[in-house]
Amino acid sequence: MNDFMAREFWRFVLVQKYVGELAKTAIDFPPMQAPASFNIQAVKEQVEEAIKAHEGQ
């Protein structure tokens, strides 16, 4: 593994440069919508609402 890092470390430095440039664009062009929320409680509530809505049919 150490031999790999010795030979290929330059790739990580190069990628870090490009990721940094991409991250800076988020300042100039912020996201237009809020990020998605992956919350188990919210999913549970949606399922319960769907079950309640379906029970009356």
C-alpha positions as a Markdown table, in Angstrom:
| # | Residue | x | y | z |
|---|---|---|---|---|
| 1 | Met | 0.0 | 0.0 | 0.0 |
| 2 | Asn | 2.8 | 2.4 | 0.8 |
| 3 | Asp | 4.3 | 1.8 | -2.6 |
| 4 | Phe | 0.9 | 2.8 | -4.2 |
| 5 | Met | 0.8 | 6.0 | -2.2 |
| 6 | Ala | 4.4 | 6.9 | -3.2 |
| 7 | Arg | 3.6 | 6.4 | -6.9 |
| 8 | Glu | 0.1 | 7.8 | -7.1 |
| 9 | Phe | 0.0 | 10.6 | -4.5 |
| 10 | Trp | 0.2 | 13.2 | -7.2 |
| 11 | Arg | -3.2 | 12.2 | -8.4 |
| 12 | Phe | -4.8 | 13.1 | -5.1 |
| 13 | Val | -3.2 | 16.5 | -5.2 |
| 14 | Leu | -4.5 | 17.1 | -8.7 |
| 15 | Val | -8.0 | 16.0 | -7.8 |
| 16 | Gln | -8.0 | 18.1 | -4.7 |
| 17 | Lys | -7.2 | 21.2 | -6.9 |
| 18 | Tyr | -10.2 | 20.5 | -9.2 |
| 19 | Val | -12.6 | 19.7 | -6.3 |
| 20 | Gly | -11.6 | 23.0 | -4.7 |
| 21 | Glu | -12.3 | 24.9 | -7.9 |
| 22 | Leu | -15.7 | 23.2 | -8.1 |
| 23 | Ala | -16.6 | 24.0 | -4.5 |
| 24 | Lys | -15.8 | 27.7 | -5.1 |
| 25 | Thr | -18.5 | 27.9 | -7.8 |
| 26 | Ala | -21.1 | 27.1 | -5.1 |
| 27 | Ile | -20.4 | 30.6 | -3.7 |
| 28 | Asp | -21.0 | 32.3 | -7.0 |
| 29 | Phe | -23.9 | 30.1 | -8.0 |
| 30 | Pro | -25.6 | 28.8 | -4.8 |
| 31 | Pro | -28.1 | 25.9 | -5.1 |
| 32 | Met | -31.6 | 27.0 | -6.2 |
| 33 | Gln | -33.5 | 24.6 | -4.0 |
| 34 | Ala | -33.2 | 23.2 | -0.5 |
| 35 | Pro | -31.5 | 19.9 | -0.3 |
| 36 | Ala | -33.6 | 16.8 | 0.1 |
| 37 | Ser | -34.3 | 15.6 | 3.6 |
| 38 | Phe | -33.8 | 11.8 | 4.1 |
| 39 | Asn | -35.5 | 11.4 | 7.5 |
| 40 | Ile | -37.0 | 8.1 | 8.6 |
| 41 | Gln | -39.6 | 10.0 | 10.7 |
| 42 | Ala | -40.8 | 11.9 | 7.7 |
| 43 | Val | -41.1 | 8.7 | 5.6 |
| 44 | Lys | -43.0 | 7.0 | 8.4 |
| 45 | Glu | -45.4 | 9.9 | 8.6 |
| 46 | Gln | -46.0 | 9.9 | 4.8 |
| 47 | Val | -46.7 | 6.1 | 5.0 |
| 48 | Glu | -49.1 | 6.5 | 7.9 |
| 49 | Glu | -50.9 | 9.3 | 6.0 |
| 50 | Ala | -51.2 | 7.2 | 2.9 |
| 51 | Ile | -52.6 | 4.3 | 5.0 |
| 52 | Lys | -55.2 | 6.6 | 6.7 |
| 53 | Ala | -56.2 | 8.0 | 3.3 |
| 54 | His | -56.6 | 4.5 | 1.9 |
| 55 | Glu | -58.6 | 3.2 | 4.8 |
| 56 | Gly | -61.6 | 5.2 | 3.9 |
| 57 | Gln | -61.9 | 3.7 | 0.4 |
